[in-house]
Amino acid sequence: MPRINLLPWRAELRKRRRNQFFVGLGGAVGAAGIVVLLANLVMGAIIDNQGSRNGMLQAEIQALDVRIKEIIDLEAKKESLLARMEIIQRLQRSRPEIVHVFDQLVRTLPDGVNLVAVDQKGANIELRGAAESNTRVSALMRNIDKSGWLKEPDLEVVEVKPATGKTDAAAPRASEFTVIAKQASAGTEEEDQ
């Protein structure tokens, strides 16, 4: 007699294949989870490493900022010192100028003109005095204009008054004047010799 297998072998085969599928699926999901976890750990380590490098770079940048500030301060001090040195050198160069100016005043002063006061404010020199006549004042201004150390004479005031100590009408008269001239620097004009 023939043997007929009445057991549901196809159902068992399906069940076994389904179990294998789920096991394979679970393994794939587990492997994918492990890969994602490992990738996450690796990326986290890379990010932490980059963060520490960024922190080190920030510290170096701050140290360099401090150095740059020091350099800027030193450059400002250098500029200040150079400006002071320039002022000192200019003063050293201009020291003999006043001697030349007084010498030039003596040379430009015509006969019959007396100076009462000489005031200097910056480059302007104010000359106050008395002259025997207005022509003597004009001669003084021409001499100042030709001078190497004085320039641009400007007549401010001329007053004709009787000579000091004389009260009669026939007494000689004097012209009191105020002339403002500018001091020429040594570098622009040479002294006439």
Secondary structure, DSSP 8 states (H G I E B T S, - for coil): ------S-HHHHHHHHHHHHHHHHHHHHHHHHHHHHHHHHHHHHHHHHHHHHHHHHHHHHHHHHHHHHHHHHHHHHHHHHHHHHHHHHHHHHHHTTHHHHHHHHHHHH--TTEEEEEEEEETTEEEEEEEESSHHHHHHHHHHHHH-SSEEEEEEEEEEEEE-TT--STTS-EEEEEEEEEEE--TTT-----
